[in-house]
Amino acid sequence: MEVVTSIKPFLAVLVSAVAVVLILASSRNPDLREFWSFGAAIVKFLIVLSMTPVIMDGKVIEFTLFTILPGIDFGFRVDALGLFFATTASFLWIITTAYSIGYMRSLNEHSQTRYFACFAIALSSAIGVAFAKNLFTLYIFYEILSIMTYPLVAHNEDKDAWEGGKKYIVYLVGLSKTALLAAIVMTYMITGTLDFKEGGIFTAGMQPVLVTLTYVFFLIGFAKAGIMPFHNWLPSAMVAPTPVSGLLHAVAVVKVGVFSVVKVILYTFGLDAMGLFNLGIPTAFFVSFTILAASIIALTKDDLKARLAYSTVSQLSYVILGVALLTPDGILGGIMHIANHAFSKITLFFCAGSIYVASHIKKISRLNGIGRKMPFTMAAFTIGAFSMIGVPAVAGFTSKWFLVIGSLQAGSIALMVVLLASTLLNAAYFLPIVFRAFFKEPEPGSHTEQVREAPPFVVVPLTITAVISVIIGIWPDYFLEIAEMVIHEGADIWKAH
Amino acid sequence: MSWTELYNHHLLSIIIFLPLLGAVALLFMKNERLIRWWTLAFMVADFMLTTCLVFKFDSTTHRMQFVERYGWIERFNIDYYLGVDGISVLFVFLTGLVGWICVLASWTAIEKRVKEFMIALLVMQTAMIGVFCALDFFLFYVFWEIMLIPMYLIIGVWGGANRIYSAVKFFLYTLAGSILMLVGMIVLYFKAGGSFDIPYLMEQKYEFTLQAFLFILFFVAFAIKVPMFPFHTWLPDAHVEAPTAGSIILAGVLLKMGTYGFLRFSFPMLPDASLFFAKPVIVLSIIAIIYGGFLALAQEDMKKLIAYSSVSHMGFVTLGLFLFNKNGIEGGILQMFNHGITTSALFLCVGLIYERTRTRLLGHYGWAAKLVPWYAVFLFIFSLASLGFPGTNGFIGEFLILLGAYEEYKLYLVFLIIGIIVGAAYMLWMYQRVAFGKHHAEGGHEIKDVNLREVVAMVAFLVFVLWVGFHPVDFLNIVDDSVAHLISQVKGGELLTEAAVEAAH
């Protein structure tokens, strides 16, 4: 594979880190401060975009800063998978910045400078994870992301926020310092390197017990992926302001988790080793439990954000399930779902925030008739919900389609049943909300009467993400082509089977 | 003798005695302002010389460099014999760095008897660097003992309320250790036919029973200094009562003397016994790591918390050293250096906040992020370094030790990781209690953020936190050859039975 050396990935990471300084420096001038956020977001997106042609040519971009230890560099490597995730995350940062301005200013939130600064660092680290050259670099950015999102989660600084923040940090840092660190040490000792490589670095002839143990430690260590039983931090983190929940807990943080798992499956273990040590299908069955259980829990939640949180837990495992199938379409579906879920779920979170800004309602049971008062918001919500369910012509359909085909390729009817059953569950917990909003009469005495649509800074972003959800549902080509580059690399292996 | 000649041939002597020279001159000064600047100037000059030493150091050999040797007490074959290898040069440098930061840390904190305090600091500096440079066992012992006195005074005169108790406890523990070392030293002297020459003593072969006996003597002496479980109880007392500079010296340099002793004496001179006792020492280290961590978790006093965290961190060091593989020993040495940087920085942070609030109880804080944001940023970074956050020095050290432990015996990983997670718990919890929760200090006091002097001191530490964190190769290169040589000294040595020794005679 041809390697191009370019500083671009480093710049993409650096942009928002530089923006932090500017954001902090202009804390007294909110308009200027938000200008820096916007500017950095756009520049970052353009840098990521400018790397696309090179990657689509079948090349990879590398940039090594320096060597940490023999065999371990601190450096970046852009491949199709990383580009896919970085494109999604950096684009959504632009939208979220706009939304954050609307949300934070309408609610007159405190500590907005800290908020925007932490947000920028979080994005830097998410891109750092996407472009990490090896596990070591990935680990650095992964940990920075955990720590720097803590102020965002605990933003409200009340008792709930401290509790939620504590749980967040204990789960994420706790598991990454135990299981993930152990997995990295074991990987290094077994293979002598931590680099990501097409086809993986694990080979036949290694001790199956150790390899399996390493793999299990990876799955546990990447707690951001929200695999049960290590998912509890996610619902607690919903105490955060809604834009945080939107970008971080639908895009950056949780997707960094599943992205890391996918990266490790494809580039550290490799499809050969995954098959050889029989790790793929057991993983798929293991995460199936999360898919179903989280959906069932979501049914019981009346708090809108809590329901969305459990929906996220469930949907994240789709990605892992798809990749763990180890079949071309399964992997394609899994990777596609990173983007599809991101666009749709962020729409849903934005809607939840919009409802809160306009009416201060958090409970689903109080949403009767709100659709007529907030038509844009609830229309967008409906699109997002359809995408989650997997209704054709909306984003989620594409990924589910590939996932189902992938499960058939893997010869597992049971996994296909899991996917279909979860579709029903998705419908069961999303459609009642839509029904309530549009078709039920407001309860007498509720103050839904006075509710008006949220301010444009809030409504426009969520309309954009909803529209994009539809567009990438009808024309999935852009993301599909990048995702196909990923499985292109594994093509030889499938031919051999 | 010209200046260049002095610089080229007597660099170690200059580095050792420059602070003492400064101390002598201080005797004739009265103005406190002048005294402070004078001390700072000498410490900075000394630091610059240690920097030159590191740059002049040739890291492609394990041999002793900058050697100076003159007869001293010829009747007993005692020489004034100095030299450094890759291991000691790193700690000479660390001592140089810590020296001037200690002066900055005491700038306003020490209000009474400034002159005497600064003299104590300077004498301490001479003794500490002397310990790392000495290649004559007797000379080593002299420097080792000289260290006791200024340290005793620093704790006993300028310490907190319970200072006398702590100072005496410190003195007795350390003295007990050095007496055992003295016995061991004399035995070695006679066994080797009357020599205190350390490189010569390393080349000798001793029968196993003697090695075991000497190992235990040295072990207790050094284990007290480290301090290893169960000899650690003097440490929290000494730290809590010592003024900030005292704590920094203790954590930054004195604790390293113990592990340095293992590296310089126990391993190369007593290789068979070192290998034989490796397992029990590792068990003690694991106890220290986990028990020390839990003790830290239970502390309400910020300084005590960091003191107990030292016990845990030094457990990592001793464990790494006694693994006797490259990753383990290099990780151990690097972690000694890291602990010197990070823990000193944390004690500095404690000192700063104590100076402002006159309390060290964590329950009284909670406003740092609001009232003193820059302080909060520094404390945050040092806390992360202490818990081994990737990208900081602590991570590299721990990582190497983990690699070494995995290589030796996979299950060690489990215990180490428990230690690491407890470490993350007490550091993050400490940080939370210092930084978050309250919007006002008690009694509505105005609390000032860090000033330039304090920033300079903390940035000096910060540089090394990140330097080691992102580019540890610079530091590992220095010790590489010396460690390889050390491992060959230990593992190359075959077990000599007493019969074989007799046959050789």
Interface residues (C-beta under 8 A of the other chain):
Chain A: F66 T67 I68 L69 F74 F136 Y139 I140 E143 I144 I147 A154 E157 W162 K166 I169 V170 V173 G174 K177 T178 L181 A182 V185 M186 Y188 M189
Chain B: L384 L387 G388 F389 P390 G391 I396 F399 L400 L402 L403 Y406 E407 L413 I417 I420 I421 A424 A425 L428 Q432 F436 G437 F470 H471 P472 V473 L476
